[in-house]
Amino acid sequence: MNQPAPAPSSDATPVRAPLVFGGVPEAEGFARTPITPRDRVHFRVDRELPLGRFRADLPDGVTVSHDEGEGLYRVDGPCGQGPLLADWIRAWCAEQGCTTVGLRAEADVRRRAPRDLPPAFLDELCRHYLPVSLKRLQRNMSTIRLHLPDPDDLGQQVAEWILKAVGQYDETKGVPFGAFLATQLSKWVHDLGRNAHGRTAADTENRQQKAVAAFQAEHQRRPTERELAAFMGQSVATLRRNSQTVATLNSLRNLQSLDGGPDATEVLLPDSDEAPDQIMDEAEQTLLSHALTAACAPDPTAARGQRAAQPNVLGWATWYLTTWGGQTKTQVSTELGTSVRNMNVHADRVERALKDRLTELSE
């Protein structure tokens, strides 16, 4: 005797209808404009490029994008042309009086140009994922507001992230675009601090905060300098240098001097019996502290995305560690994981601003 077929379970997972943008299913829209390989040249410059002229002079079949937040230029060309394209960029920048920083060619980069997608498809996709992304980022909002306090700037940044994800999404991997975007958003939020303050500085701050929190949870009090150094497996000298970098980040964020402010109690100070001798008297030290911090602080008149709109932490570290820390630029370069050339670019910006600041303070 045949048994009747069981009734469908009421708690069965419903099948979600595919998303459709501009009359085209999401998966089909990406398949129509597949991701393709190309050679890419990454570089920065010591001053902003005339982007319109640069685009007009580029060889045929070559495109450029500019990440204003990172100050990074990316030039894409046919496979196998990366080294030739790098030489062309270096020569073109030299003719314009610009110096390239960190220029490197990368082969077989898989990307798509968002503008090659059907316009209606791309427009509706962005409109759909913008509120979805903002909701996804609610858990990171305290971090985001440190760098993007204006809601309009936040909306613009998230829209740029969606376009960036569109360019990187590989539809052949079998991962839905929404899941890929969520993963990338988490990464890019973390990169906000690393891009603004430098990877070494931001990661140092993050490690110290975690170590202090872990020590407090275990001992119910804040650690002393020696205790924190031991807890982190560092020497006291290394911890002092790193603590000074963290103090600078807080000072620059709040446009305050290095020698005080509402957050001063959060800065780990050296033990009094181990503090180094004063290099100069208190008045001169205070004057230079104000001047150096102001020279490295963001320029409030700079447009969002310009290098001057970000704190110049690498420039501050170069000046402080070589002038008062007794280190050479080569030593600092090795410790911070950057090139001496890159340090010089940031230190030159400090020098120009510092001269103006000292003139103002001495009047």
C-alpha positions as a Markdown table, in Angstrom:
| # | Residue | x | y | z |
|---|---|---|---|---|
| 1 | Met | 0.0 | 0.0 | 0.0 |
| 2 | Asn | 1.4 | 3.3 | -1.1 |
| 3 | Gln | 2.0 | 5.8 | 1.7 |
| 4 | Pro | 0.8 | 9.4 | 1.1 |
| 5 | Ala | 3.6 | 11.8 | 0.3 |
| 6 | Pro | 4.6 | 13.8 | 3.4 |
| 7 | Ala | 3.3 | 17.3 | 3.5 |
| 8 | Pro | 5.9 | 20.1 | 3.0 |
| 9 | Ser | 7.5 | 21.2 | 6.2 |
| 10 | Ser | 6.2 | 24.6 | 7.3 |
| 11 | Asp | 9.7 | 25.6 | 8.5 |
| 12 | Ala | 11.4 | 24.8 | 5.2 |
| 13 | Thr | 13.9 | 27.5 | 4.1 |
| 14 | Pro | 12.2 | 29.7 | 1.4 |
| 15 | Val | 13.9 | 30.0 | -1.9 |
| 16 | Arg | 14.8 | 33.6 | -2.5 |
| 17 | Ala | 14.1 | 35.0 | -5.9 |
| 18 | Pro | 17.1 | 36.3 | -7.7 |
| 19 | Leu | 17.8 | 40.0 | -7.5 |
| 20 | Val | 17.1 | 41.9 | -10.7 |
| 21 | Phe | 18.6 | 45.3 | -11.6 |
| 22 | Gly | 17.7 | 47.2 | -14.7 |
| 23 | Gly | 15.7 | 44.3 | -15.9 |
| 24 | Val | 18.8 | 42.0 | -15.7 |
| 25 | Pro | 19.3 | 39.3 | -13.1 |
| 26 | Glu | 22.3 | 40.1 | -10.9 |
| 27 | Ala | 24.3 | 37.0 | -11.9 |
| 28 | Glu | 23.6 | 37.6 | -15.6 |
| 29 | Gly | 24.7 | 41.2 | -15.3 |
| 30 | Phe | 28.1 | 40.3 | -14.0 |
| 31 | Ala | 28.5 | 37.5 | -16.5 |
| 32 | Arg | 27.9 | 39.9 | -19.4 |
| 33 | Thr | 30.9 | 41.9 | -18.3 |
| 34 | Pro | 33.3 | 39.2 | -17.0 |
| 35 | Ile | 36.3 | 40.1 | -14.9 |
| 36 | Thr | 39.5 | 40.1 | -17.1 |
| 37 | Pro | 43.2 | 40.0 | -16.4 |
| 38 | Arg | 45.5 | 43.1 | -17.0 |
| 39 | Asp | 48.8 | 44.5 | -15.9 |
| 40 | Arg | 48.5 | 47.2 | -13.3 |
| 41 | Val | 51.0 | 49.9 | -12.0 |
| 42 | His | 50.5 | 51.3 | -8.5 |
| 43 | Phe | 52.1 | 54.5 | -7.4 |
| 44 | Arg | 51.9 | 57.7 | -5.3 |
| 45 | Val | 53.4 | 61.0 | -6.0 |
| 46 | Asp | 54.9 | 63.8 | -3.8 |
| 47 | Arg | 52.2 | 66.2 | -5.0 |
| 48 | Glu | 48.9 | 65.8 | -6.7 |
| 49 | Leu | 48.9 | 65.0 | -10.4 |
| 50 | Pro | 47.0 | 66.9 | -13.1 |
| 51 | Leu | 44.7 | 64.0 | -13.6 |
| 52 | Gly | 43.0 | 65.3 | -16.7 |
| 53 | Arg | 46.2 | 65.8 | -18.5 |
| 54 | Phe | 47.6 | 62.5 | -17.3 |
| 55 | Arg | 44.5 | 60.6 | -18.7 |
| 56 | Ala | 44.8 | 62.4 | -22.0 |
| 57 | Asp | 48.4 | 61.5 | -22.4 |
| 58 | Leu | 48.1 | 57.8 | -21.5 |
| 59 | Pro | 48.7 | 55.3 | -24.3 |
| 60 | Asp | 45.7 | 53.8 | -26.1 |
| 61 | Gly | 43.9 | 51.0 | -24.2 |
| 62 | Val | 45.3 | 52.2 | -20.8 |
| 63 | Thr | 43.1 | 53.5 | -18.0 |
| 64 | Val | 43.8 | 55.2 | -14.6 |
| 65 | Ser | 41.9 | 55.3 | -11.4 |
| 66 | His | 42.7 | 57.5 | -8.3 |
| 67 | Asp | 41.9 | 56.4 | -4.8 |
| 68 | Glu | 41.7 | 59.8 | -3.1 |
| 69 | Gly | 41.6 | 58.4 | 0.4 |
| 70 | Glu | 44.9 | 56.5 | 0.0 |
| 71 | Gly | 46.4 | 59.0 | -2.5 |
| 72 | Leu | 47.1 | 56.0 | -4.7 |
| 73 | Tyr | 47.0 | 55.9 | -8.5 |
| 74 | Arg | 46.4 | 52.7 | -10.4 |
| 75 | Val | 47.1 | 52.5 | -14.1 |
| 76 | Asp | 45.8 | 49.4 | -16.0 |
| 77 | Gly | 47.1 | 48.2 | -19.4 |
| 78 | Pro | 47.3 | 45.1 | -21.5 |
| 79 | Cys | 48.9 | 42.0 | -20.1 |
| 80 | Gly | 52.7 | 42.0 | -20.5 |
| 81 | Gln | 53.0 | 45.8 | -20.7 |
| 82 | Gly | 53.4 | 46.5 | -16.9 |
| 83 | Pro | 57.2 | 47.2 | -16.9 |
| 84 | Leu | 57.0 | 49.4 | -20.0 |
| 85 | Leu | 54.0 | 51.2 | -18.6 |
| 86 | Ala | 55.9 | 51.8 | -15.3 |
| 87 | Asp | 58.8 | 53.4 | -17.2 |
| 88 | Trp | 56.4 | 55.6 | -19.1 |
| 89 | Ile | 54.7 | 56.8 | -15.9 |
| 90 | Arg | 58.0 | 57.5 | -14.2 |
| 91 | Ala | 59.2 | 59.6 | -17.2 |
| 92 | Trp | 55.9 | 61.4 | -17.5 |
| 93 | Cys | 55.8 | 62.4 | -13.9 |
| 94 | Ala | 59.4 | 63.6 | -14.1 |
| 95 | Glu | 58.4 | 65.9 | -16.9 |
| 96 | Gln | 55.7 | 67.4 | -14.7 |
| 97 | Gly | 58.1 | 68.0 | -11.8 |
| 98 | Cys | 56.6 | 65.1 | -9.8 |
| 99 | Thr | 58.4 | 62.3 | -8.0 |
| 100 | Thr | 56.8 | 58.9 | -7.9 |
| 101 | Val | 56.7 | 57.0 | -4.5 |
| 102 | Gly | 56.4 | 53.3 | -4.2 |
| 103 | Leu | 55.9 | 52.7 | -7.9 |
| 104 | Arg | 55.5 | 49.0 | -8.8 |
| 105 | Ala | 54.1 | 46.9 | -11.6 |
| 106 | Glu | 51.8 | 43.9 | -11.0 |
| 107 | Ala | 51.0 | 41.3 | -13.6 |
| 108 | Asp | 47.7 | 39.5 | -14.2 |
| 109 | Val | 45.4 | 41.6 | -12.0 |
| 110 | Arg | 41.8 | 40.5 | -12.4 |
| 111 | Arg | 39.5 | 43.4 | -12.5 |
| 112 | Arg | 36.4 | 44.8 | -14.4 |
| 113 | Ala | 35.6 | 48.4 | -15.1 |
| 114 | Pro | 32.2 | 49.2 | -13.4 |
| 115 | Arg | 31.4 | 51.6 | -16.3 |
| 116 | Asp | 31.4 | 48.7 | -18.7 |
| 117 | Leu | 28.3 | 47.2 | -16.9 |
| 118 | Pro | 24.9 | 48.2 | -18.3 |
| 119 | Pro | 24.2 | 51.6 | -16.9 |
| 120 | Ala | 20.7 | 50.8 | -15.6 |
| 121 | Phe | 22.0 | 47.6 | -14.0 |
| 122 | Leu | 24.8 | 49.3 | -12.2 |
| 123 | Asp | 22.6 | 52.2 | -11.0 |
| 124 | Glu | 19.9 | 49.9 | -9.5 |
| 125 | Leu | 22.6 | 47.6 | -8.0 |
| 126 | Cys | 24.2 | 50.5 | -6.2 |
| 127 | Arg | 20.9 | 51.9 | -5.0 |
| 128 | His | 20.0 | 48.5 | -3.6 |
| 129 | Tyr | 23.3 | 47.8 | -1.8 |
| 130 | Leu | 23.8 | 51.3 | -0.4 |
| 131 | Pro | 21.2 | 51.0 | 2.4 |
| 132 | Val | 22.1 | 47.3 | 2.9 |
| 133 | Ser | 25.8 | 48.3 | 3.4 |
| 134 | Leu | 25.0 | 51.1 | 5.8 |
| 135 | Lys | 23.0 | 48.7 | 7.9 |
| 136 | Arg | 25.8 | 46.2 | 7.8 |
| 137 | Leu | 28.3 | 48.8 | 9.0 |
| 138 | Gln | 26.2 | 49.9 | 12.0 |
| 139 | Arg | 28.4 | 47.7 | 14.3 |
| 140 | Asn | 31.5 | 49.6 | 13.1 |
| 141 | Met | 30.1 | 53.0 | 13.3 |
| 142 | Ser | 32.2 | 54.2 | 16.2 |
| 143 | Thr | 35.3 | 53.5 | 14.2 |
| 144 | Ile | 33.9 | 55.0 | 11.0 |
| 145 | Arg | 32.9 | 58.3 | 12.7 |
| 146 | Leu | 36.6 | 58.9 | 13.7 |
| 147 | His | 37.4 | 59.2 | 10.0 |
| 148 | Leu | 34.0 | 60.1 | 8.4 |
| 149 | Pro | 32.0 | 62.2 | 10.9 |
| 150 | Asp | 29.8 | 63.8 | 8.2 |
| 151 | Pro | 26.9 | 61.5 | 7.1 |
| 152 | Asp | 27.2 | 62.7 | 3.5 |
| 153 | Asp | 30.9 | 61.7 | 3.4 |
| 154 | Leu | 30.0 | 58.3 | 4.8 |
| 155 | Gly | 27.3 | 57.8 | 2.1 |
| 156 | Gln | 29.8 | 58.8 | -0.6 |
| 157 | Gln | 32.5 | 56.5 | 0.9 |
| 158 | Val | 30.2 | 53.5 | 1.0 |
| 159 | Ala | 29.1 | 54.1 | -2.6 |
| 160 | Glu | 32.7 | 54.2 | -3.6 |
| 161 | Trp | 33.3 | 50.9 | -1.8 |
| 162 | Ile | 30.4 | 49.3 | -3.6 |
| 163 | Leu | 31.9 | 50.3 | -7.0 |
| 164 | Lys | 35.3 | 49.0 | -5.8 |
| 165 | Ala | 33.6 | 45.7 | -4.9 |
| 166 | Val | 32.0 | 45.6 | -8.4 |
| 167 | Gly | 35.4 | 46.0 | -9.9 |
| 168 | Gln | 36.9 | 43.2 | -7.9 |
| 169 | Tyr | 34.0 | 40.7 | -7.8 |
| 170 | Asp | 34.8 | 37.4 | -9.6 |
| 171 | Glu | 31.5 | 35.9 | -10.6 |
| 172 | Thr | 33.2 | 32.5 | -11.4 |
| 173 | Lys | 34.0 | 31.8 | -7.8 |
| 174 | Gly | 30.3 | 30.9 | -7.0 |
| 175 | Val | 30.0 | 33.5 | -4.1 |
| 176 | Pro | 27.0 | 35.8 | -4.3 |
| 177 | Phe | 28.0 | 39.5 | -4.7 |
| 178 | Gly | 26.2 | 40.5 | -1.5 |
| 179 | Ala | 28.4 | 38.1 | 0.5 |
| 180 | Phe | 31.5 | 39.2 | -1.2 |
| 181 | Leu | 30.6 | 42.9 | -0.5 |
| 182 | Ala | 30.0 | 42.2 | 3.2 |
| 183 | Thr | 33.4 | 40.6 | 3.6 |
| 184 | Gln | 35.1 | 43.5 | 1.8 |
| 185 | Leu | 33.3 | 46.2 | 3.8 |
| 186 | Ser | 34.7 | 44.7 | 7.0 |
| 187 | Lys | 38.2 | 44.8 | 5.6 |
| 188 | Trp | 37.9 | 48.4 | 4.2 |
| 189 | Val | 36.6 | 49.7 | 7.5 |
| 190 | His | 39.7 | 48.4 | 9.2 |
| 191 | Asp | 41.8 | 50.0 | 6.5 |
| 192 | Leu | 40.4 | 53.4 | 7.2 |
| 193 | Gly | 42.7 | 53.9 | 10.2 |
| 194 | Arg | 45.6 | 52.2 | 8.4 |
| 195 | Asn | 45.3 | 54.5 | 5.4 |
| 196 | Ala | 44.8 | 57.6 | 7.5 |
| 197 | His | 47.6 | 57.1 | 10.0 |
| 198 | Gly | 49.9 | 54.6 | 8.4 |
| 199 | Arg | 49.8 | 50.8 | 8.8 |
| 200 | Thr | 52.4 | 50.7 | 11.5 |
| 201 | Ala | 50.9 | 53.4 | 13.6 |
| 202 | Ala | 47.3 | 52.1 | 13.4 |
| 203 | Asp | 48.3 | 48.5 | 14.1 |
| 204 | Thr | 50.5 | 49.7 | 17.0 |
| 205 | Glu | 47.6 | 51.5 | 18.6 |
| 206 | Asn | 45.3 | 48.5 | 18.1 |
| 207 | Arg | 47.8 | 46.1 | 19.7 |
| 208 | Gln | 48.4 | 48.4 | 22.7 |
| 209 | Gln | 44.6 | 48.9 | 23.3 |
| 210 | Lys | 44.0 | 45.2 | 23.2 |
| 211 | Ala | 46.9 | 44.5 | 25.6 |
| 212 | Val | 45.8 | 47.2 | 28.1 |
| 213 | Ala | 42.2 | 45.8 | 28.0 |
| 214 | Ala | 43.4 | 42.2 | 28.5 |
| 215 | Phe | 45.7 | 43.2 | 31.5 |
| 216 | Gln | 42.8 | 45.2 | 33.0 |
| 217 | Ala | 40.4 | 42.3 | 32.7 |
| 218 | Glu | 43.0 | 40.0 | 34.4 |
| 219 | His | 44.2 | 42.4 | 37.2 |
| 220 | Gln | 41.4 | 44.9 | 37.5 |
| 221 | Arg | 43.7 | 47.8 | 37.1 |
| 222 | Arg | 45.8 | 49.6 | 34.4 |
| 223 | Pro | 49.3 | 48.2 | 33.9 |
| 224 | Thr | 52.4 | 50.2 | 34.6 |
| 225 | Glu | 54.9 | 50.8 | 31.8 |
| 226 | Arg | 57.1 | 47.8 | 32.8 |
| 227 | Glu | 54.1 | 45.5 | 33.3 |
| 228 | Leu | 52.7 | 46.4 | 29.9 |
| 229 | Ala | 56.1 | 45.9 | 28.2 |
| 230 | Ala | 56.4 | 42.4 | 29.8 |
| 231 | Phe | 52.8 | 41.6 | 28.9 |
| 232 | Met | 53.4 | 42.4 | 25.3 |
| 233 | Gly | 56.8 | 40.8 | 25.1 |
| 234 | Gln | 58.6 | 44.1 | 24.4 |
| 235 | Ser | 61.4 | 46.1 | 25.9 |
| 236 | Val | 60.6 | 49.2 | 27.8 |
| 237 | Ala | 62.4 | 51.3 | 25.1 |
| 238 | Thr | 60.3 | 49.8 | 22.3 |
| 239 | Leu | 57.1 | 50.3 | 24.3 |
| 240 | Arg | 58.0 | 54.0 | 24.9 |
| 241 | Arg | 58.5 | 54.6 | 21.2 |
| 242 | Asn | 55.2 | 52.9 | 20.4 |
| 243 | Ser | 53.4 | 54.7 | 23.2 |
| 244 | Gln | 54.6 | 58.0 | 21.8 |
| 245 | Thr | 53.3 | 57.1 | 18.4 |
| 246 | Val | 49.9 | 56.3 | 19.9 |
| 247 | Ala | 49.9 | 59.5 | 21.8 |
| 248 | Thr | 50.6 | 61.4 | 18.6 |
| 249 | Leu | 47.6 | 59.7 | 16.9 |
| 250 | Asn | 45.3 | 60.9 | 19.7 |
| 251 | Ser | 46.8 | 64.4 | 19.6 |
| 252 | Leu | 46.5 | 64.7 | 15.9 |
| 253 | Arg | 42.9 | 63.4 | 15.9 |
| 254 | Asn | 41.9 | 66.0 | 18.4 |
| 255 | Leu | 44.1 | 68.8 | 17.1 |
| 256 | Gln | 45.8 | 69.0 | 20.6 |
| 257 | Ser | 49.5 | 69.4 | 21.5 |
| 258 | Leu | 51.6 | 66.5 | 22.6 |
| 259 | Asp | 52.0 | 67.9 | 26.1 |
| 260 | Gly | 48.4 | 67.8 | 27.4 |
| 261 | Gly | 44.7 | 67.6 | 26.8 |
| 262 | Pro | 41.6 | 65.7 | 27.9 |
| 263 | Asp | 43.0 | 62.4 | 26.7 |
| 264 | Ala | 46.4 | 62.9 | 28.4 |
| 265 | Thr | 45.6 | 60.4 | 31.2 |
| 266 | Glu | 45.2 | 57.7 | 28.6 |
| 267 | Val | 48.8 | 58.1 | 27.4 |
| 268 | Leu | 51.3 | 55.7 | 29.0 |
| 269 | Leu | 54.1 | 57.9 | 30.4 |
| 270 | Pro | 57.6 | 56.6 | 31.3 |
| 271 | Asp | 58.4 | 55.8 | 34.9 |
| 272 | Ser | 59.9 | 58.9 | 36.6 |
| 273 | Asp | 63.1 | 57.2 | 37.6 |
| 274 | Glu | 63.7 | 56.1 | 34.0 |
| 275 | Ala | 62.7 | 59.2 | 32.2 |
| 276 | Pro | 65.5 | 60.6 | 29.9 |
| 277 | Asp | 67.2 | 63.9 | 30.5 |
| 278 | Gln | 65.4 | 66.9 | 29.0 |
| 279 | Ile | 67.1 | 68.0 | 25.8 |
| 280 | Met | 65.9 | 71.6 | 26.1 |
| 281 | Asp | 64.2 | 73.6 | 28.7 |
| 282 | Glu | 60.4 | 73.3 | 29.3 |
| 283 | Ala | 59.4 | 76.4 | 27.4 |
| 284 | Glu | 61.2 | 75.5 | 24.3 |
| 285 | Gln | 60.0 | 71.9 | 24.5 |
| 286 | Thr | 56.4 | 73.1 | 24.8 |
| 287 | Leu | 56.7 | 75.5 | 21.9 |
| 288 | Leu | 58.2 | 72.7 | 19.6 |
| 289 | Ser | 55.6 | 70.2 | 20.8 |
| 290 | His | 52.8 | 72.6 | 19.8 |
| 291 | Ala | 54.5 | 73.4 | 16.5 |
| 292 | Leu | 55.3 | 69.8 | 15.5 |
| 293 | Thr | 51.8 | 68.6 | 16.3 |
| 294 | Ala | 50.2 | 71.5 | 14.4 |
| 295 | Ala | 52.5 | 70.8 | 11.4 |
| 296 | Cys | 51.4 | 67.2 | 11.3 |
| 297 | Ala | 47.7 | 67.8 | 11.9 |
| 298 | Pro | 45.1 | 67.6 | 9.1 |
| 299 | Asp | 44.7 | 70.8 | 7.1 |
| 300 | Pro | 41.0 | 71.9 | 7.7 |
| 301 | Thr | 41.0 | 73.7 | 4.4 |
| 302 | Ala | 42.0 | 70.6 | 2.3 |
| 303 | Ala | 39.4 | 68.8 | 0.3 |
| 304 | Arg | 38.4 | 65.3 | 1.6 |
| 305 | Gly | 40.7 | 62.7 | 0.0 |
| 306 | Gln | 43.7 | 65.0 | -0.4 |
| 307 | Arg | 46.8 | 64.0 | 1.4 |
| 308 | Ala | 46.8 | 67.2 | 3.4 |
| 309 | Ala | 43.4 | 66.3 | 4.9 |
| 310 | Gln | 45.0 | 63.3 | 6.8 |
| 311 | Pro | 47.3 | 63.4 | 9.8 |
| 312 | Asn | 50.9 | 63.1 | 8.8 |
| 313 | Val | 52.0 | 60.5 | 11.4 |
| 314 | Leu | 54.9 | 59.2 | 9.4 |
| 315 | Gly | 56.3 | 62.7 | 9.1 |
| 316 | Trp | 55.9 | 63.2 | 12.8 |
| 317 | Ala | 57.7 | 59.9 | 13.6 |
| 318 | Thr | 60.5 | 60.7 | 11.2 |
| 319 | Trp | 61.1 | 64.1 | 12.9 |
| 320 | Tyr | 60.7 | 63.0 | 16.4 |
| 321 | Leu | 62.8 | 59.8 | 16.3 |
| 322 | Thr | 65.6 | 61.3 | 14.3 |
| 323 | Thr | 65.8 | 64.6 | 16.2 |
| 324 | Trp | 65.1 | 63.6 | 19.7 |
| 325 | Gly | 65.1 | 59.8 | 19.6 |
| 326 | Gly | 68.7 | 59.5 | 18.5 |
| 327 | Gln | 67.9 | 57.2 | 15.6 |
| 328 | Thr | 69.0 | 57.4 | 11.9 |
| 329 | Lys | 66.5 | 57.4 | 9.1 |
| 330 | Thr | 67.7 | 53.9 | 8.1 |
| 331 | Gln | 66.9 | 52.6 | 11.6 |
| 332 | Val | 63.5 | 54.2 | 11.6 |
| 333 | Ser | 62.8 | 52.9 | 8.1 |
| 334 | Thr | 63.6 | 49.3 | 9.1 |
| 335 | Glu | 61.5 | 49.7 | 12.3 |
| 336 | Leu | 58.5 | 51.2 | 10.6 |
| 337 | Gly | 58.6 | 49.0 | 7.5 |
| 338 | Thr | 58.8 | 51.8 | 5.0 |
| 339 | Ser | 61.4 | 53.3 | 2.6 |
| 340 | Val | 63.6 | 56.2 | 3.5 |
| 341 | Arg | 62.4 | 57.9 | 0.3 |
| 342 | Asn | 58.8 | 57.7 | 1.6 |
| 343 | Met | 59.9 | 59.1 | 5.0 |
| 344 | Asn | 61.6 | 62.0 | 3.3 |
| 345 | Val | 58.4 | 62.9 | 1.3 |
| 346 | His | 56.4 | 63.1 | 4.6 |
| 347 | Ala | 59.2 | 64.8 | 6.5 |
| 348 | Asp | 59.4 | 67.5 | 3.8 |
| 349 | Arg | 55.7 | 68.3 | 4.3 |
| 350 | Val | 56.4 | 68.7 | 8.0 |
| 351 | Glu | 59.3 | 71.0 | 7.4 |
| 352 | Arg | 57.3 | 73.3 | 5.3 |
| 353 | Ala | 54.4 | 73.5 | 7.8 |
| 354 | Leu | 56.7 | 73.6 | 10.8 |
| 355 | Lys | 58.5 | 76.7 | 9.5 |
| 356 | Asp | 55.2 | 78.5 | 9.1 |
| 357 | Arg | 54.0 | 77.4 | 12.5 |
| 358 | Leu | 57.1 | 78.4 | 14.4 |
| 359 | Thr | 57.0 | 81.8 | 12.7 |
| 360 | Glu | 53.4 | 82.3 | 13.9 |
| 361 | Leu | 54.2 | 81.1 | 17.5 |
| 362 | Ser | 57.2 | 83.4 | 17.8 |
| 363 | Glu | 55.5 | 86.6 | 16.7 |
